[in-house]
Amino acid sequence: MTKHEEYEQKTERLLEPIIKANHFELYDVEYVKEGGNWFLRVFLDKEGGITVDDCVLISRSLSDLLDKEDYIPDSYILEVSSPGLGRQLKKDKHFEKNIGEEVEIKLYKQIDKKKEFTGVLVSFDQTILTIELEDQIKMDIPRANIAMVRLAFDF
């Protein structure tokens, strides 16, 4: 397990009672380095959507716990937010919840000379994601070749 995975898991465990008490869903936790800074990001969801007040509540509660536990030696920035409309699908629970929804997929390596596909998520397992393209053709995409999956949305 990498350092960032360990921090993410510990953070998820710290968040469990806070999330449960406030009837939120913990969508994801990520610990990443961007532009020379470390970020600990917490993504929340709930029926009807997350508000700024919800983010403040979780941020303050989590910040106190993180100070107390002090398991991240690096200097980092804590961010708490909603995953947004174009949310990334990373975990099996995300894929399960969004079967039948339109998704955008970006690949590491081309398939049929393309690195991006949009289609309706039909199914998934540990190795394959299946989408239905506009022409109602089903396409299996190896998960090992997927750089990113997110919900598609039109403005």
N, C-alpha and C positions, 0 to 999 in steps of 0.2 A: 504494500500500500504506500502510495506517495505521501509526501508531507501535506500537500493540499487536500488530498482525499481524507486524510486523518483529521485535519482541521474542519473540513466540511461535515464529516460524520459527528464529531464532537459538538459542533454548533447545532446540528439537527437534534441531538439528544437534549441539549440545553433548551432548545426552543419548544420541544414537545409539550410540556405542561402549559406554557404561555399560549401556544397556538390552540390547544384543546380548550382552555378556559375561556378564550375569546371567540370560539367557533370559527376559526380560520382554517384554511388548508395550507400546509407548507408545500409550495410548488417546487422550489429548488433552493439549494445553497451552493454558491461557488466561491472559491478562493483563487483569484487570478492576479497576474501581474500585467499591468498595462502602463506603458509610458513611464516606466521607472517606479511606479507606485503599486503596492499591493492593495487589492480590494476584497473585502468579505461582503458578498452580496446575498441578500435573503429576498426571495420572491414569494409573496403571499397571494392567496386568492380566497374568495368567499362568494357565496351567493349574492348577487347584486353588485359585486365589485368591491375593490379595496379603496378606501379613502385616505387622504393625507393624515387624518387623525389616527387611523389604524396603523399606518406606517410609523408615526411618532410614538405611539404606545409600544409597539414591538421594539422599535429602535432603542428607546430608553430602558425598557426591561432587559433586553438582550445586552446592551452596553454595560449595565451594572453587573450582569452575570459574567460577561467576558472579562471585565476588570477583576472580578473575584477569582475566577478560574485561572486566568492568565496563562493559557496554553499556547498562545501564538506569540513567539518571541519577536517577530518582525513588526515594524510599524505598518499599520494598514488603515484603510478608510472603510468604515461600516456603511453600507447602503441597504436600505429596506424599501422595497417597492412592489408593485404589481408586475406580473410577467408581461403585461400589455396585450394588445390585440394580436400582434404578430409573434406571439410567444413561441419560443423554441420548444420542440418536443424532444426530450432527452431520455426519459425513463419509460419503462414499459407502462406504468400507470398513465403517463401522458398520452401514449399511443392508444391505449385501451379507451380512454375517455373521449378520444377524438376520431374514432372509427366513423366513417361516413362524412367527415369534414374534408374540405379542400386544403391541401398542403403544398408547400414549395420545398423542393429538395435540391440541395447543392451537393455535388459529388467531388471526390478527390480525383478520380479518373473518368474520362469520357465513356459514355455508352452511346452508341450510334452517333458519334461525333458531337454529343451534347454533354454539358456538365450541369445543366439545370433542368428540372422537370416540375410540372405542376399537374396535380391530379387529386382524385378523391382517395383518401386512405381506406383501403379495403380490409387489409389484415396485416399481421406482423408475427414474427417469431424471433428467436434469438439470432437468426442469420439472414432473414429476408424481410423486406418491407414490400407490400404489394399495393400499387395504386392503380386506379382506373383513369386513363387519359381521356381527353375530350371525345375522341372517336370510339369510346367504349371498349378500347383495348386494354387488357390488364397487363401490367408490367411489374416484374419482380426485380427488385434492386437489392443487391447484397449490402447488408448493414455495414460491413467493413469498408465499403466504398463511399459511405455517406459522411459528408463533412458537417452537414447541418440540415435539420428538418424544422420547419416552422409553419404555423397556420397561415394560410393565404387569406388576404382580405382586400376588398376593393373599396376605393374611396367613392 
